[in-house]
Amino acid sequence: HMVPRSFAEAMTNNEVLQIVVFSMFFGVALAALGDKGKILVAAIDQLSHVMLKITGYVMKLAPLAVLAAMASTVAVNGLTILL
């Protein structure tokens, strides 16, 4: 159960151990490539910056989403739901 059949399947089934094992194999293989792997490392680094920027946008919009959820609940159930 430790080795995934495919990385995508492990991600969709939320198999954390399989994802960690795959990531370790991937990292070791990438480090073994030396200079040839630097291009891929740079691309993954840039991708991580993009993902962190997206996460920042989501975090900035989270209070608005909470406000919308609360407004919807109040609209359906009335103001007494807050008590």
N, CA, C and O atoms as a CHARMM CRD file, in Angstrom:
* protein
*
  332
    1    1 HSD  N      0.81700  -1.19600   0.00000 PROA 1      0.00000
    2    1 HSD  CA     0.00000   0.00000   0.00000 PROA 1      0.00000
    3    1 HSD  C      0.85800   1.25600   0.00000 PROA 1      0.00000
    4    1 HSD  O      0.33900   2.36600  -0.12400 PROA 1      0.00000
    5    2 MET  N      2.15600   1.08800   0.13800 PROA 2      0.00000
    6    2 MET  CA     3.04500   2.23400   0.24100 PROA 2      0.00000
    7    2 MET  C      3.42900   2.79000  -1.13100 PROA 2      0.00000
    8    2 MET  O      3.66200   3.99100  -1.27000 PROA 2      0.00000
    9    3 VAL  N      3.49500   1.93500  -2.13000 PROA 3      0.00000
   10    3 VAL  CA     3.89500   2.36000  -3.46900 PROA 3      0.00000
   11    3 VAL  C      2.63800   2.57900  -4.30800 PROA 3      0.00000
   12    3 VAL  O      1.81700   1.67200  -4.44600 PROA 3      0.00000
   13    4 PRO  N      2.48400   3.78700  -4.87300 PROA 4      0.00000
   14    4 PRO  CA     1.26900   4.07300  -5.64300 PROA 4      0.00000
   15    4 PRO  C      1.28600   3.41100  -7.01600 PROA 4      0.00000
   16    4 PRO  O      2.34100   3.21900  -7.62200 PROA 4      0.00000
   17    5 ARG  N      0.08500   3.06600  -7.49300 PROA 5      0.00000
   18    5 ARG  CA    -0.02300   2.57100  -8.87300 PROA 5      0.00000
   19    5 ARG  C      0.23800   3.71600  -9.84100 PROA 5      0.00000
   20    5 ARG  O      0.90700   3.54100 -10.85900 PROA 5      0.00000
   21    6 SER  N     -0.29300   4.88400  -9.51700 PROA 6      0.00000
   22    6 SER  CA     0.01100   6.09100 -10.27900 PROA 6      0.00000
   23    6 SER  C     -0.06500   7.28000  -9.33200 PROA 6      0.00000
   24    6 SER  O     -0.80800   7.27600  -8.35100 PROA 6      0.00000
   25    7 PHE  N      0.72100   8.29200  -9.65500 PROA 7      0.00000
   26    7 PHE  CA     0.74900   9.47700  -8.80400 PROA 7      0.00000
   27    7 PHE  C     -0.60600  10.18000  -8.79800 PROA 7      0.00000
   28    7 PHE  O     -1.05700  10.66200  -7.75900 PROA 7      0.00000
   29    8 ALA  N     -1.25300  10.23600  -9.96000 PROA 8      0.00000
   30    8 ALA  CA    -2.55500  10.89300 -10.04600 PROA 8      0.00000
   31    8 ALA  C     -3.60400  10.16800  -9.19600 PROA 8      0.00000
   32    8 ALA  O     -4.42700  10.81200  -8.54700 PROA 8      0.00000
   33    9 GLU  N     -3.57600   8.84700  -9.20000 PROA 9      0.00000
   34    9 GLU  CA    -4.52700   8.08600  -8.39400 PROA 9      0.00000
   35    9 GLU  C     -4.28900   8.32400  -6.89900 PROA 9      0.00000
   36    9 GLU  O     -5.23800   8.45100  -6.12400 PROA 9      0.00000
   37   10 ALA  N     -3.02100   8.38300  -6.50700 PROA 10     0.00000
   38   10 ALA  CA    -2.70700   8.64800  -5.10600 PROA 10     0.00000
   39   10 ALA  C     -3.20300  10.02900  -4.68900 PROA 10     0.00000
   40   10 ALA  O     -3.68000  10.21500  -3.57000 PROA 10     0.00000
   41   11 MET  N     -3.08700  10.99500  -5.59800 PROA 11     0.00000
   42   11 MET  CA    -3.56300  12.35100  -5.29100 PROA 11     0.00000
   43   11 MET  C     -5.08400  12.38800  -5.19500 PROA 11     0.00000
   44   11 MET  O     -5.63200  13.02400  -4.29500 PROA 11     0.00000
   45   12 THR  N     -5.76800  11.71000  -6.11300 PROA 12     0.00000
   46   12 THR  CA    -7.23100  11.75600  -6.09500 PROA 12     0.00000
   47   12 THR  C     -7.81000  11.00700  -4.90700 PROA 12     0.00000
   48   12 THR  O     -8.87400  11.37300  -4.40700 PROA 12     0.00000
   49   13 ASN  N     -7.12200   9.95500  -4.44500 PROA 13     0.00000
   50   13 ASN  CA    -7.60800   9.18600  -3.29800 PROA 13     0.00000
   51   13 ASN  C     -7.08100   9.71800  -1.97100 PROA 13     0.00000
   52   13 ASN  O     -7.37800   9.15800  -0.91600 PROA 13     0.00000
   53   14 ASN  N     -6.29600  10.80100  -2.01600 PROA 14     0.00000
   54   14 ASN  CA    -5.74200  11.43300  -0.82700 PROA 14     0.00000
   55   14 ASN  C     -4.90500  10.45200   0.00100 PROA 14     0.00000
   56   14 ASN  O     -5.01200  10.40900   1.22700 PROA 14     0.00000
   57   15 GLU  N     -4.07600   9.67400  -0.68300 PROA 15     0.00000
   58   15 GLU  CA    -3.18200   8.72300  -0.03800 PROA 15     0.00000
   59   15 GLU  C     -1.86700   9.43700   0.26600 PROA 15     0.00000
   60   15 GLU  O     -0.97000   9.47800  -0.57500 PROA 15     0.00000
   61   16 VAL  N     -1.75700   9.99500   1.46100 PROA 16     0.00000
   62   16 VAL  CA    -0.62100  10.83400   1.80800 PROA 16     0.00000
   63   16 VAL  C      0.68200  10.04300   1.80500 PROA 16     0.00000
   64   16 VAL  O      1.69500  10.53900   1.31300 PROA 16     0.00000
   65   17 LEU  N      0.67900   8.83600   2.33600 PROA 17     0.00000
   66   17 LEU  CA     1.90400   8.03100   2.36700 PROA 17     0.00000
   67   17 LEU  C      2.41300   7.76400   0.95700 PROA 17     0.00000
   68   17 LEU  O      3.61500   7.85700   0.70500 PROA 17     0.00000
   69   18 GLN  N      1.52400   7.43700   0.04700 PROA 18     0.00000
   70   18 GLN  CA     1.93200   7.17300  -1.33200 PROA 18     0.00000
   71   18 GLN  C      2.48800   8.42900  -1.99200 PROA 18     0.00000
   72   18 GLN  O      3.44800   8.35700  -2.75900 PROA 18     0.00000
   73   19 ILE  N      1.89500   9.57000  -1.69800 PROA 19     0.00000
   74   19 ILE  CA     2.37600  10.82900  -2.26100 PROA 19     0.00000
   75   19 ILE  C      3.76300  11.15000  -1.72900 PROA 19     0.00000
   76   19 ILE  O      4.62800  11.59700  -2.48200 PROA 19     0.00000
   77   20 VAL  N      3.98400  10.92500  -0.43900 PROA 20     0.00000
   78   20 VAL  CA     5.29400  11.18600   0.15900 PROA 20     0.00000
   79   20 VAL  C      6.35000  10.25100  -0.43800 PROA 20     0.00000
   80   20 VAL  O      7.45500  10.68900  -0.75700 PROA 20     0.00000
   81   21 VAL  N      6.01600   8.97100  -0.59000 PROA 21     0.00000
   82   21 VAL  CA     6.97000   8.01700  -1.16900 PROA 21     0.00000
   83   21 VAL  C      7.31700   8.41500  -2.59600 PROA 21     0.00000
   84   21 VAL  O      8.49000   8.41300  -2.96900 PROA 21     0.00000
   85   22 PHE  N      6.31700   8.75500  -3.39700 PROA 22     0.00000
   86   22 PHE  CA     6.57800   9.18500  -4.77000 PROA 22     0.00000
   87   22 PHE  C      7.44000  10.44300  -4.78700 PROA 22     0.00000
   88   22 PHE  O      8.37100  10.55200  -5.58500 PROA 22     0.00000
   89   23 SER  N      7.12900  11.38500  -3.91200 PROA 23     0.00000
   90   23 SER  CA     7.88200  12.64000  -3.87400 PROA 23     0.00000
   91   23 SER  C      9.33200  12.41300  -3.49600 PROA 23     0.00000
   92   23 SER  O     10.22800  13.06900  -4.02600 PROA 23     0.00000
   93   24 MET  N      9.56400  11.48600  -2.58200 PROA 24     0.00000
   94   24 MET  CA    10.94600  11.18100  -2.20000 PROA 24     0.00000
   95   24 MET  C     11.71300  10.54700  -3.36500 PROA 24     0.00000
   96   24 MET  O     12.85500  10.92200  -3.63200 PROA 24     0.00000
   97   25 PHE  N     11.09200   9.59100  -4.05300 PROA 25     0.00000
   98   25 PHE  CA    11.73900   8.99100  -5.22700 PROA 25     0.00000
   99   25 PHE  C     12.00900  10.04800  -6.29900 PROA 25     0.00000
  100   25 PHE  O     13.08100  10.06500  -6.90400 PROA 25     0.00000
  101   26 PHE  N     11.04200  10.91800  -6.52900 PROA 26     0.00000
  102   26 PHE  CA    11.18400  11.96600  -7.53700 PROA 26     0.00000
  103   26 PHE  C     12.32200  12.91500  -7.16500 PROA 26     0.00000
  104   26 PHE  O     13.13200  13.28600  -8.01400 PROA 26     0.00000
  105   27 GLY  N     12.37900  13.30700  -5.88200 PROA 27     0.00000
  106   27 GLY  CA    13.43200  14.21000  -5.43600 PROA 27     0.00000
  107   27 GLY  C     14.81300  13.59400  -5.54200 PROA 27     0.00000
  108   27 GLY  O     15.75500  14.26300  -5.96700 PROA 27     0.00000
  109   28 VAL  N     14.95300  12.33100  -5.16300 PROA 28     0.00000
  110   28 VAL  CA    16.24600  11.64700  -5.25800 PROA 28     0.00000
  111   28 VAL  C     16.67000  11.52500  -6.72300 PROA 28     0.00000
  112   28 VAL  O     17.83200  11.75500  -7.05800 PROA 28     0.00000
  113   29 ALA  N     15.73300  11.16400  -7.58400 PROA 29     0.00000
  114   29 ALA  CA    16.06800  11.03900  -9.01100 PROA 29     0.00000
  115   29 ALA  C     16.43200  12.39200  -9.60500 PROA 29     0.00000
  116   29 ALA  O     17.34300  12.48300 -10.42800 PROA 29     0.00000
  117   30 LEU  N     15.73800  13.42700  -9.20300 PROA 30     0.00000
  118   30 LEU  CA    16.02900  14.76500  -9.71100 PROA 30     0.00000
  119   30 LEU  C     17.39500  15.24100  -9.22900 PROA 30     0.00000
  120   30 LEU  O     18.13400  15.86800  -9.98700 PROA 30     0.00000
  121   31 ALA  N     17.73400  14.94900  -7.98200 PROA 31     0.00000
  122   31 ALA  CA    19.05400  15.31900  -7.46500 PROA 31     0.00000
  123   31 ALA  C     20.15200  14.53200  -8.16700 PROA 31     0.00000
  124   31 ALA  O     21.24800  15.05200  -8.37200 PROA 31     0.00000
  125   32 ALA  N     19.87700  13.29900  -8.53600 PROA 32     0.00000
  126   32 ALA  CA    20.87400  12.47200  -9.21400 PROA 32     0.00000
  127   32 ALA  C     21.16200  12.96500 -10.63000 PROA 32     0.00000
  128   32 ALA  O     22.21500  12.65900 -11.18800 PROA 32     0.00000
  129   33 LEU  N     20.24700  13.71500 -11.20800 PROA 33     0.00000
  130   33 LEU  CA    20.46000  14.23800 -12.55600 PROA 33     0.00000
  131   33 LEU  C     21.51400  15.34000 -12.59000 PROA 33     0.00000
  132   33 LEU  O     22.11800  15.59000 -13.63300 PROA 33     0.00000
  133   34 GLY  N     21.73400  15.99100 -11.47000 PROA 34     0.00000
  134   34 GLY  CA    22.76000  17.03200 -11.41500 PROA 34     0.00000
  135   34 GLY  C     22.36500  18.25700 -12.21600 PROA 34     0.00000
  136   34 GLY  O     21.28800  18.81900 -12.02100 PROA 34     0.00000
  137   35 ASP  N     23.26000  18.67500 -13.13500 PROA 35     0.00000
  138   35 ASP  CA    23.02300  19.89300 -13.92000 PROA 35     0.00000
  139   35 ASP  C     21.82900  19.76100 -14.85900 PROA 35     0.00000
  140   35 ASP  O     21.15400  20.74900 -15.14700 PROA 35     0.00000
  141   36 LYS  N     21.56700  18.55100 -15.33400 PROA 36     0.00000
  142   36 LYS  CA    20.43200  18.34700 -16.24100 PROA 36     0.00000
  143   36 LYS  C     19.10400  18.61100 -15.53800 PROA 36     0.00000
  144   36 LYS  O     18.13300  19.01000 -16.17900 PROA 36     0.00000
  145   37 GLY  N     19.05600  18.39300 -14.24300 PROA 37     0.00000
  146   37 GLY  CA    17.81200  18.57400 -13.49500 PROA 37     0.00000
  147   37 GLY  C     17.56600  19.99500 -13.04200 PROA 37     0.00000
  148   37 GLY  O     16.48600  20.30000 -12.53600 PROA 37     0.00000
  149   38 LYS  N     18.55300  20.88300 -13.21300 PROA 38     0.00000
  150   38 LYS  CA    18.39500  22.26100 -12.73900 PROA 38     0.00000
  151   38 LYS  C     17.25900  22.99200 -13.44500 PROA 38     0.00000
  152   38 LYS  O     16.59200  23.83100 -12.84000 PROA 38     0.00000
  153   39 ILE  N     17.03600  22.68500 -14.70100 PROA 39     0.00000
  154   39 ILE  CA    15.95400  23.33600 -15.44500 PROA 39     0.00000
  155   39 ILE  C     14.60600  22.94400 -14.84800 PROA 39     0.00000
  156   39 ILE  O     13.73200  23.79200 -14.66800 PROA 39     0.00000
  157   40 LEU  N     14.44200  21.67000 -14.54500 PROA 40     0.00000
  158   40 LEU  CA    13.18700  21.20300 -13.95200 PROA 40     0.00000
  159   40 LEU  C     13.01500  21.74700 -12.54000 PROA 40     0.00000
  160   40 LEU  O     11.90200  22.08900 -12.14100 PROA 40     0.00000
  161   41 VAL  N     14.10100  21.83000 -11.78300 PROA 41     0.00000
  162   41 VAL  CA    14.02600  22.40300 -10.43700 PROA 41     0.00000
  163   41 VAL  C     13.59900  23.86700 -10.50600 PROA 41     0.00000
  164   41 VAL  O     12.78000  24.31600  -9.70400 PROA 41     0.00000
  165   42 ALA  N     14.14600  24.60200 -11.45300 PROA 42     0.00000
  166   42 ALA  CA    13.77100  26.00900 -11.62000 PROA 42     0.00000
  167   42 ALA  C     12.30000  26.14200 -12.01600 PROA 42     0.00000
  168   42 ALA  O     11.60500  27.03500 -11.53200 PROA 42     0.00000
  169   43 ALA  N     11.82800  25.25800 -12.89100 PROA 43     0.00000
  170   43 ALA  CA    10.42000  25.31200 -13.29800 PROA 43     0.00000
  171   43 ALA  C      9.50100  24.98500 -12.12500 PROA 43     0.00000
  172   43 ALA  O      8.46800  25.63000 -11.94600 PROA 43     0.00000
  173   44 ILE  N      9.87100  23.99100 -11.33100 PROA 44     0.00000
  174   44 ILE  CA     9.06100  23.63200 -10.16400 PROA 44     0.00000
  175   44 ILE  C      9.07900  24.76600  -9.14600 PROA 44     0.00000
  176   44 ILE  O      8.06500  25.02800  -8.49900 PROA 44     0.00000
  177   45 ASP  N     10.21400  25.44000  -8.99400 PROA 45     0.00000
  178   45 ASP  CA    10.31200  26.58100  -8.08300 PROA 45     0.00000
  179   45 ASP  C      9.37000  27.70100  -8.52800 PROA 45     0.00000
  180   45 ASP  O      8.66900  28.28900  -7.70500 PROA 45     0.00000
  181   46 GLN  N      9.35500  27.99100  -9.81500 PROA 46     0.00000
  182   46 GLN  CA     8.46100  29.03100 -10.31900 PROA 46     0.00000
  183   46 GLN  C      6.99500  28.62800 -10.15000 PROA 46     0.00000
  184   46 GLN  O      6.15100  29.46500  -9.82900 PROA 46     0.00000
  185   47 LEU  N      6.69700  27.35500 -10.36600 PROA 47     0.00000
  186   47 LEU  CA     5.33600  26.85900 -10.17700 PROA 47     0.00000
  187   47 LEU  C      4.90500  26.99300  -8.72100 PROA 47     0.00000
  188   47 LEU  O      3.75300  27.32300  -8.43900 PROA 47     0.00000
  189   48 SER  N      5.82800  26.73800  -7.79600 PROA 48     0.00000
  190   48 SER  CA     5.47900  26.87700  -6.38000 PROA 48     0.00000
  191   48 SER  C      5.19300  28.32900  -6.02800 PROA 48     0.00000
  192   48 SER  O      4.32700  28.60500  -5.19700 PROA 48     0.00000
  193   49 HSD  N      5.91100  29.26400  -6.65100 PROA 49     0.00000
  194   49 HSD  CA     5.62700  30.68200  -6.41400 PROA 49     0.00000
  195   49 HSD  C      4.23600  31.06100  -6.92600 PROA 49     0.00000
  196   49 HSD  O      3.51800  31.83300  -6.29000 PROA 49     0.00000
  197   50 VAL  N      3.86800  30.51100  -8.07600 PROA 50     0.00000
  198   50 VAL  CA     2.52800  30.77100  -8.62000 PROA 50     0.00000
  199   50 VAL  C      1.45300  30.20700  -7.69000 PROA 50     0.00000
  200   50 VAL  O      0.44900  30.86700  -7.42000 PROA 50     0.00000
  201   51 MET  N      1.67000  28.98700  -7.20400 PROA 51     0.00000
  202   51 MET  CA     0.69100  28.36900  -6.30700 PROA 51     0.00000
  203   51 MET  C      0.56000  29.15500  -5.00300 PROA 51     0.00000
  204   51 MET  O     -0.54500  29.30000  -4.48000 PROA 51     0.00000
  205   52 LEU  N      1.67900  29.66500  -4.47200 PROA 52     0.00000
  206   52 LEU  CA     1.62000  30.47500  -3.25900 PROA 52     0.00000
  207   52 LEU  C      0.89400  31.79800  -3.50400 PROA 52     0.00000
  208   52 LEU  O      0.20200  32.29600  -2.61700 PROA 52     0.00000
  209   53 LYS  N      1.04400  32.36000  -4.68400 PROA 53     0.00000
  210   53 LYS  CA     0.33500  33.59700  -5.02300 PROA 53     0.00000
  211   53 LYS  C     -1.17300  33.33300  -5.09300 PROA 53     0.00000
  212   53 LYS  O     -1.96800  34.13100  -4.59600 PROA 53     0.00000
  213   54 ILE  N     -1.56300  32.21100  -5.71000 PROA 54     0.00000
  214   54 ILE  CA    -2.97700  31.83500  -5.77400 PROA 54     0.00000
  215   54 ILE  C     -3.52800  31.61900  -4.36900 PROA 54     0.00000
  216   54 ILE  O     -4.63900  32.05400  -4.06400 PROA 54     0.00000
  217   55 THR  N     -2.75500  30.94700  -3.50800 PROA 55     0.00000
  218   55 THR  CA    -3.17600  30.72700  -2.12700 PROA 55     0.00000
  219   55 THR  C     -3.36500  32.05900  -1.40600 PROA 55     0.00000
  220   55 THR  O     -4.30600  32.21200  -0.62800 PROA 55     0.00000
  221   56 GLY  N     -2.49100  33.01100  -1.65400 PROA 56     0.00000
  222   56 GLY  CA    -2.63100  34.34700  -1.06300 PROA 56     0.00000
  223   56 GLY  C     -3.91600  35.02200  -1.49900 PROA 56     0.00000
  224   56 GLY  O     -4.60200  35.64300  -0.68700 PROA 56     0.00000
  225   57 TYR  N     -4.24800  34.90500  -2.78200 PROA 57     0.00000
  226   57 TYR  CA    -5.50600  35.48600  -3.27400 PROA 57     0.00000
  227   57 TYR  C     -6.70900  34.84100  -2.59300 PROA 57     0.00000
  228   57 TYR  O     -7.65200  35.52900  -2.19900 PROA 57     0.00000
  229   58 VAL  N     -6.67000  33.52300  -2.45800 PROA 58     0.00000
  230   58 VAL  CA    -7.77600  32.81100  -1.81000 PROA 58     0.00000
  231   58 VAL  C     -7.91400  33.24900  -0.36000 PROA 58     0.00000
  232   58 VAL  O     -9.02800  33.44400   0.12700 PROA 58     0.00000
  233   59 MET  N     -6.78900  33.40500   0.33400 PROA 59     0.00000
  234   59 MET  CA    -6.82700  33.82200   1.73300 PROA 59     0.00000
  235   59 MET  C     -7.37900  35.23800   1.87400 PROA 59     0.00000
  236   59 MET  O     -8.07200  35.53900   2.84500 PROA 59     0.00000
  237   60 LYS  N     -7.07900  36.09700   0.92200 PROA 60     0.00000
  238   60 LYS  CA    -7.60900  37.46300   0.97000 PROA 60     0.00000
  239   60 LYS  C     -9.10800  37.49100   0.70900 PROA 60     0.00000
  240   60 LYS  O     -9.80700  38.36600   1.21800 PROA 60     0.00000
  241   61 LEU  N     -9.61200  36.53800  -0.08400 PROA 61     0.00000
  242   61 LEU  CA   -11.03800  36.49100  -0.39500 PROA 61     0.00000
  243   61 LEU  C    -11.84500  35.65900   0.60200 PROA 61     0.00000
  244   61 LEU  O    -13.07500  35.66200   0.54900 PROA 61     0.00000
  245   62 ALA  N    -11.18000  34.95500   1.49700 PROA 62     0.00000
  246   62 ALA  CA   -11.87500  34.08600   2.46100 PROA 62     0.00000
  247   62 ALA  C    -12.86400  34.85500   3.34500 PROA 62     0.00000
  248   62 ALA  O    -13.97600  34.36900   3.55100 PROA 62     0.00000
  249   63 PRO  N    -12.51100  36.03100   3.87500 PROA 63     0.00000
  250   63 PRO  CA   -13.50300  36.75500   4.68900 PROA 63     0.00000
  251   63 PRO  C    -14.76700  37.11500   3.90900 PROA 63     0.00000
  252   63 PRO  O    -15.86500  37.11500   4.46600 PROA 63     0.00000
  253   64 LEU  N    -14.61300  37.41800   2.63900 PROA 64     0.00000
  254   64 LEU  CA   -15.78400  37.71900   1.80400 PROA 64     0.00000
  255   64 LEU  C    -16.65400  36.47200   1.64400 PROA 64     0.00000
  256   64 LEU  O    -17.88100  36.57000   1.64600 PROA 64     0.00000
  257   65 ALA  N    -16.03700  35.31800   1.50800 PROA 65     0.00000
  258   65 ALA  CA   -16.79200  34.06900   1.38700 PROA 65     0.00000
  259   65 ALA  C    -17.53700  33.75800   2.68700 PROA 65     0.00000
  260   65 ALA  O    -18.67600  33.29300   2.65500 PROA 65     0.00000
  261   66 VAL  N    -16.89500  34.01500   3.82600 PROA 66     0.00000
  262   66 VAL  CA   -17.55700  33.79200   5.11400 PROA 66     0.00000
  263   66 VAL  C    -18.73300  34.74500   5.26300 PROA 66     0.00000
  264   66 VAL  O    -19.80300  34.34900   5.72400 PROA 66     0.00000
  265   67 LEU  N    -18.53700  35.99500   4.87700 PROA 67     0.00000
  266   67 LEU  CA   -19.63400  36.96600   4.92700 PROA 67     0.00000
  267   67 LEU  C    -20.79800  36.52500   4.05000 PROA 67     0.00000
  268   67 LEU  O    -21.95600  36.64200   4.45200 PROA 67     0.00000
  269   68 ALA  N    -20.50400  36.02400   2.86600 PROA 68     0.00000
  270   68 ALA  CA   -21.55700  35.55700   1.96700 PROA 68     0.00000
  271   68 ALA  C    -22.28600  34.35500   2.55500 PROA 68     0.00000
  272   68 ALA  O    -23.50700  34.25700   2.43800 PROA 68     0.00000
  273   69 ALA  N    -21.55800  33.44600   3.18200 PROA 69     0.00000
  274   69 ALA  CA   -22.18600  32.27700   3.80400 PROA 69     0.00000
  275   69 ALA  C    -23.08600  32.69500   4.96700 PROA 69     0.00000
  276   69 ALA  O    -24.18600  32.16900   5.13100 PROA 69     0.00000
  277   70 MET  N    -22.60900  33.63900   5.76500 PROA 70     0.00000
  278   70 MET  CA   -23.42400  34.12400   6.88200 PROA 70     0.00000
  279   70 MET  C    -24.65800  34.86800   6.37700 PROA 70     0.00000
  280   70 MET  O    -25.74100  34.72300   6.94300 PROA 70     0.00000
  281   71 ALA  N    -24.50600  35.65700   5.32700 PROA 71     0.00000
  282   71 ALA  CA   -25.63900  36.38300   4.76100 PROA 71     0.00000
  283   71 ALA  C    -26.67900  35.42200   4.21000 PROA 71     0.00000
  284   71 ALA  O    -27.87800  35.65500   4.35800 PROA 71     0.00000
  285   72 SER  N    -26.24000  34.36100   3.58500 PROA 72     0.00000
  286   72 SER  CA   -27.16000  33.36900   3.05800 PROA 72     0.00000
  287   72 SER  C    -27.92700  32.68400   4.18900 PROA 72     0.00000
  288   72 SER  O    -29.13500  32.47000   4.08700 PROA 72     0.00000
  289   73 THR  N    -27.22400  32.34400   5.25800 PROA 73     0.00000
  290   73 THR  CA   -27.87100  31.69600   6.39800 PROA 73     0.00000
  291   73 THR  C    -28.88900  32.62500   7.04700 PROA 73     0.00000
  292   73 THR  O    -29.98500  32.19400   7.40600 PROA 73     0.00000
  293   74 VAL  N    -28.53100  33.89300   7.19800 PROA 74     0.00000
  294   74 VAL  CA   -29.45900  34.86200   7.78400 PROA 74     0.00000
  295   74 VAL  C    -30.65300  35.07600   6.86600 PROA 74     0.00000
  296   74 VAL  O    -31.77700  35.22700   7.34400 PROA 74     0.00000
  297   75 ALA  N    -30.42900  35.09100   5.56100 PROA 75     0.00000
  298   75 ALA  CA   -31.53400  35.28200   4.61800 PROA 75     0.00000
  299   75 ALA  C    -32.53000  34.12400   4.68300 PROA 75     0.00000
  300   75 ALA  O    -33.73800  34.32800   4.56100 PROA 75     0.00000
  301   76 VAL  N    -32.01900  32.91300   4.87500 PROA 76     0.00000
  302   76 VAL  CA   -32.89200  31.74600   4.91200 PROA 76     0.00000
  303   76 VAL  C    -33.59500  31.61200   6.25500 PROA 76     0.00000
  304   76 VAL  O    -34.79300  31.33300   6.30500 PROA 76     0.00000
  305   77 ASN  N    -32.84800  31.81100   7.36000 PROA 77     0.00000
  306   77 ASN  CA   -33.36300  31.53200   8.69700 PROA 77     0.00000
  307   77 ASN  C    -33.76800  32.75200   9.48800 PROA 77     0.00000
  308   77 ASN  O    -34.39100  32.60700  10.54000 PROA 77     0.00000
  309   78 GLY  N    -33.44800  33.93800   9.03600 PROA 78     0.00000
  310   78 GLY  CA   -33.78600  35.15200   9.76300 PROA 78     0.00000
  311   78 GLY  C    -32.68900  35.55000  10.73000 PROA 78     0.00000
  312   78 GLY  O    -31.73500  34.80400  10.95200 PROA 78     0.00000
  313   79 LEU  N    -32.83800  36.74300  11.30500 PROA 79     0.00000
  314   79 LEU  CA   -31.82900  37.26200  12.21800 PROA 79     0.00000
  315   79 LEU  C    -31.72500  36.49000  13.52700 PROA 79     0.00000
  316   79 LEU  O    -30.70900  36.57100  14.21700 PROA 79     0.00000
  317   80 THR  N    -32.77100  35.74200  13.87200 PROA 80     0.00000
  318   80 THR  CA   -32.74000  35.00400  15.13400 PROA 80     0.00000
  319   80 THR  C    -31.69000  33.89800  15.13700 PROA 80     0.00000
  320   80 THR  O    -31.30800  33.41100  16.20100 PROA 80     0.00000
  321   81 ILE  N    -31.22300  33.50100  13.96400 PROA 81     0.00000
  322   81 ILE  CA   -30.20100  32.46100  13.87800 PROA 81     0.00000
  323   81 ILE  C    -28.89700  32.93400  14.51200 PROA 81     0.00000
  324   81 ILE  O    -28.09700  32.11100  14.95800 PROA 81     0.00000
  325   82 LEU  N    -28.67100  34.23600  14.55900 PROA 82     0.00000
  326   82 LEU  CA   -27.43900  34.77300  15.14700 PROA 82     0.00000
  327   82 LEU  C    -27.45900  34.69700  16.67200 PROA 82     0.00000
  328   82 LEU  O    -26.40700  34.72400  17.31100 PROA 82     0.00000
  329   83 LEU  N    -28.63000  34.60300  17.24400 PROA 83     0.00000
  330   83 LEU  CA   -28.72000  34.50900  18.69400 PROA 83     0.00000
  331   83 LEU  C    -28.42300  33.10400  19.13000 PROA 83     0.00000
  332   83 LEU  O    -28.44600  32.81000  20.32500 PROA 83     0.00000
